[in-house]
Amino acid sequence: SFAYFTVKDRLPQILTRVIDTLHRHKNEFFEEHGEKGVEAEKRAISFLSKLRNELQTDKPVTLLEDDLPDAALWNQYLDYQRNLSNGNGEPSWFQSPWLYVECYLYRRIHAALAQNPPIDNFDVFKEGKAQNFFESQEAVIALCTYFQELLKNIKDLDEKQLQEELFKLLQVSLWGNKCDLSFSAGEDSSQKSSPLQSLENMIPYILVNDMEKLWSLLVNSKKRNTEKSNVRVDIILDNAGFELVSDLVLADFLLSSKLADEVHFHGKSIPWYVSDTTKHDFNWTIKQLQSANHMWMSRCGINWEGNLKKGVWVYRDHMFWTLPHDFSSMAEVAPDLYADLQKSNLLLFKGDLNYRKLTGDRKWEYTVPFHQALNKFHPAPLCSLRTLKSDTQVGLKPGQGEQIQASEPEWMVSGKYGVVQFDAAL
């Protein structure tokens, strides 16, 4: 399975890159922190080398020994996994659910640094994320230019034209999800050309396309809420780099077209899955755009900074997004987050990891309804924008999956196909 390939090949590659990154920053740690920095780097590398060995030799998964705020929850989850194995030995790297061991790996990478001050705030994935952003410059410029031109006459667009623009930007945000560094084990995955050019050709690759449902939800929320409260859309972010820019453009469009009054972004509280967005990445991206010497890029950055200051954009992170639990246990494990999401009119979940957590990462029959796979996770109407990079997919028409499988055995993991999959949460 793809899970086996990931744990056997991709995860050790990612660990090797992390170790290499720390090696390369040795001088910088010395300049900033003296001998203490170098000692911390050595300890972190030795911790990570040991971790790589445990992974490659299929050792049992061990309890976390750090005192970070989420350690108790992780250790409870390991107990839960032990109970699931019905006494068939300890959960180990190759004998456990893929989602669990993969999340566990990133949590252990975080611990390697967090336990070794003074380098405890160093993000081992930061360079890769920045590189992805800079290598996607042309696509970023094309998107910002398109969007700023659109804003000039957005007030004159009729409903049909607004819908067309929403669909375009939803698709840009969907295909932006191809730029995923954990998927390429950190290899280059930037967006080189303008994604707007090829949208028409990409439509056949959207296996579930619920954009119409999103449109009617937003339009109806708007009508219902004219007097009362704000229409709020939440975007549960995935990758930094080009994908994040495409999400920010979509969010700005929702406000500028008055389809939403506020947008809440949810990022990761620790470096995660190589390219996932943290608060630092979010702010850094907006700053990069602001200071760009391209008129429309900097206009976007300035406007977005303004949205944050005005409070119509809100960024937040929560420990739950970097736990191993799937979302069906959010109400129990993180009731505060669940209650917050219930205040939203629409939740947009970006990317593959969010999809795996929405559906419990099971090997479902392709035709199982999305609503059923969500396993009672229904805080608000929600939609997954995801390119397929793991072997779980639900809500397809009878025969649809089998038909693609016949000609493209790798269809579920190639990132070539996508879904815009909606659940009304009733």
N, C-alpha and C positions, 0 to 999 in steps of 0.2 A: 504494500500500500504506500501511498504518498507519505503517510505518517512515519512508516519505517524508514523510508529514504531521508525524511527530515531529521529524525533522531540520529540515524547512522551517519549521515554526511553533512547536512546543512548546519546542524547545531554545533558540531565540533569546529566547522569552518568559522562560524560566527565567534566562538570562544577564542579561536586562534587569532582572529583579527583584533579582538578586544585586548588580548595579551600583547600583541604587536603594537597597538595604539599606546598602551601604557609604556612600553619600552621606548617608543619614539618620543614620549614627552618627559623622559627622565631628566633631561637638562632643564627643562622648564620647571619641573617640580623642585629641582635643586636651586634654581635662581629664585623661586618664590618662597621656598620654605627651608632651604639649606638641607643638612643631612636628614632632618626629620622627613622631608618630602621624599628623599630617595629611599629611606627605610620603609616608608608607607607604600611606595610603589613596589618594592621587593615583596612585601607581605601580601599585597593584593595579587601580584602575579603568582605567588606560590599557592595562594588560595584558589585562584582560577585554574592553575595547572592541575591541581588535585581534583578540582571539579570536572575538568575535561577527562581525566583518567577514570573517575567514577562513572561518567556518562558512557565512555567507550567500552568499559568492561561490564556494563549492565549491573552496577552495584545497586543495593537498595537505596531508595530515596530517604534522606535523613531529616530529622527535625531541624528547624532553624535554631541557631544558637545565639542570634543577635537579639538586642532588646529594642528593635524598631517597633513602631506602634502596631504594625499588622502581624507581628510574628506569632502571636497567640492564635489568630484566626487561621494562619497557614498551618500551624501544628495541629489544630483541631481538624482541618481538612485532610491532613495526612492520616489521622486516626480514622476518619470517615472512609478513606480509600482502603485502609487496612481491613476495615470491617466488610467492605464490598468484596474483598478477595476471598471471603469465606475460608479463612485459614489456609489459603494456598500460598503461604509465604508472604514476604514483605513486598509492597509495591516497589518495582525497580524501573530503571530508565526505559527498558524495552517491554516491560510487562505492566504497563499502566496506561490510562487514557492519554492520548497524545496532547490534548489541550492542557491537561494538568502538568505533565512534565515540561512542556514548552514554557508555560507560564512560570513554573518553578525555576527553570534555568535563568530566566531574566531576573527573577527575584534574588537568586543567588549571586548573579553578576552585580546587582545593586548592593548586596550585603558586602561583597568584596571591597567595595570602595567606602561604603557608609561606615564600616567598622575600622577604617584606616585613615583617621584624620592625620595630617591636614589636607589630604587629597579627597576628602569625603564628598565634596560637591562637584567633583569632576565628572562630566557626562562623556563616557567613552564613545558615544555614538554621535556626538555633536558635529565633528568634522564631516562625517558622511552626510548628515542632514544639510549642512551648509553647502557642501559640494553639489548635492542634488539641486538645491535652490539655484546656485550660480550656473550650473550646466543647463538649467531649464529657462535661462533668461529670455531666449527668443519667444518661447511659448508664453512666458509671463507677460512680456511686452505686448504680444498679439492679443492676449486676453484682456489686459488692462485697457488697451487702446479700444478694442471692440466695445468694452463695457462703458468707457467714458463717452464714446460717441453715442451709444445707446441712451445714456442719461440725458443727453441734450434734448431729445424729443420724447422722453418717456411719458410725459404728461399728455401727449397727443395720441398715444397708442390706444386703439380700441381693445375690447376684451380678447378678441381672436389673436391680435398681434401680441398682447401681453402674454397670452398662453403660449404662443410660439416661442417667445423669448425665454419664458420660464423653462420650457422643455429643453431648449438649447443649453441653458446653463446647468440644468440638472444632468444632462448628458456629459457636459464637460467635467462636472464634479464626479460623475460615475467613472468616466474613463481616466480621470486624474488618479483614481485608485490603483491604476497599473503601476504607478511609481512607488514601489514598495521595497525597501532595502532588506527586510528580513527574508523576503521571498527570493531575492537574488543573492542572499548571504552577504550583502554589503557591496556587491558589484554595482557598476553604474546602472541606474534605472531612471535616468532623468527623462523629462519630456522634451524632445528636441524641437518638434515643429508645432505650429499652431493647431490645437486640437479642434478648432472650429471648422477647419477645412473638410475634415473627414467624417463629420457626424452622420451625414446622410448614409454613407456606406456602412456605418457601424450599426445602424438600426437592426439589421437581421441578427446581430450577435447579442441583442438584449432578449434573454430567454423569457423573462417575465417583465412586462412593461406596464406598470400601474400609474404612469404619469397623469393620465386623465383623472384618476381617483384623487391624486394629490391636488390637482387643480381644483376639482369641485370642493374638496375639503377646505382649501384656503379661501376660495370665493365665498363659500357658505359661512365660514367662521367670520369673515369680514362683515357679511350682511347681518349676522346675528349680533355682532359685537359693536355695531356702529355707536350705540349709546354707552354701553356698559364698559367692560374691561378691555384690556389690550389683547390682541392676538399675539401669542408667543410661540415661536418655533425654536426647538432645541436641536443643535447639531452635535452628535457625539463623534468627535473627530477621530481620524485615523492618522495618516502620515503627514509629517512636515514636508517642506519643499513645494513642488508644484501643486500637489493635491491640496495642501492647505490654502494656497492662493485661490484655487478654483472654488473651495468652500467659502472663502471670504467674499468672493465676487457674488456667489449665489446668495449669501446672507445679505449683502448690500442691495442686491436686486429685490429681495423680498421686502426690505424696508422702503426702497425708493419707489417701488410699484405699489406701495401701501397694502401689499398682501399680508404683511406682518408688521407689528409695531415694535417688537423687541426680539432679539435673537440671543439665545444663551448657548455658549460653546462649552463643551466638556472635554478636557484633555487629561493627560496622564500625570500623576503626581511624582513619578520617578521615570528615568529613561527606560524605554520599554520596546520590545520587538524591533530593535535597531532604529526604525525611523518614525516611531509614533511621536505625536506632538506633545511637548510639555509646555508649561507656562513660559519658560525661557524661549522656546522655539516660536511660540505664538507672538510674543512681544518683539523678538529679534526680527521676525519676518516683516512685521509692520514697520519697524525702524528701517530695515533695508529698503523697503519700497519708498518710504518717505524721503530717504536721502539719495535715491537713485537719480542719475542725471537724465532720466527720461520723463518728459512732462506727465504722461498719463500714469506711469508707475507711481511717481511721487504724489500725484493727485489722489490716487487710491490710498496710498499710505497715510496721507494727511487726513482724508475723510474718515478712514477707519479708526485712527487715533481719536478723532472727534467723536465717533460713535461710542467708543469706550468711555470717554470723558462724560458724555451726555447720559450714559447709562442705558442706551438703547441696545448696546452690545454688552454682554456680561461674559467674562471668562471664569470658569471655575474648574477645580479638579477635585476628585474624591478617591480615597484609598480603594474603594470597591472596584474601580476600573482596572486595577492591577492586582486583583485577587484571582484565584483559579476558578472561582464559582461561575456557573453560567447564570444568566440573568433571571431565570425562574426563581432563584433564591435571594434576589435583591431585597424583596419586601421584608424578608426575615433577617438577612445579614446587615443590610444598610437601609433601615426603614426611613431614615432622614432623606436619603437620595431618592428613594422611591416616591416619597411624598412630594418632593420637589418636582420630579418629572410629571407627576399627576396634574400639576398646574399648567402644563404645556398643551397647546392645541395640536402640535405635531412634533414627533421625535424623528429626526433623520439619523439613522445609524450608518456611519461610513465604514466600508471595508470588510475584509474577510474575517478578521478576528471577532469583530462585533457580530457578524453573521453566525459564526461558530458558537458564540456564547448565547445568541438569541435562540438557536435551535438545539442547544445542548451538545453540539458537535457529534451527533449520532449518524450512523450509516442508515439514514432513512430511505424508504422507497421514494423515488422521485416525485410520486404523485400525492404524497401526504400533504394535506393542506398546511400552509404556513401558520395559520391560526393554531392548529393543533400542535405543531412542532414548538411553538412558543411556550407551551406548557404553563398556561395561566399567567404569563408575563404580559400584562396589558395596562400599564399605567396611563397610557394616552394613545391616540392613534399613532401608529409608527410606520416607518418605511425604511427598508434596507437598500442602500446604494452600494453595490458590491461587485467587483470583478472576481471571478471564481479562481481561487488559488488553493483550494483544499477540497477533499472529496466528501463534501456534504452539500446537498441541494434538495429543496422541497418545493412543492407548489407548481410542478410542471404538468403539462397536459399529458394524458396517456400516450406512451410511445415516444414522446419528445426526447427524453434522455437517451433511450435506447438507440434512437435513430442517429443522434450525433455520435454516440459511443461507437457505432459501427464504422464510421469513417474517421473519427478522431479519438483514439483511445485516451489521449491526454486532456480532453476538453475540460475536465473539472479542475485542472491545476495549472492551466497555461496562462491564465489572466486574459484570454482572448474573448471570453464570454462574460456577460454581466447581467445583473438583475436590478430592477427598480421595483421592489416587492413591498406591497402595502398591506397593513392589517388595521382594521377600523377599531379594534379594541372594545367591541361591544360585549 
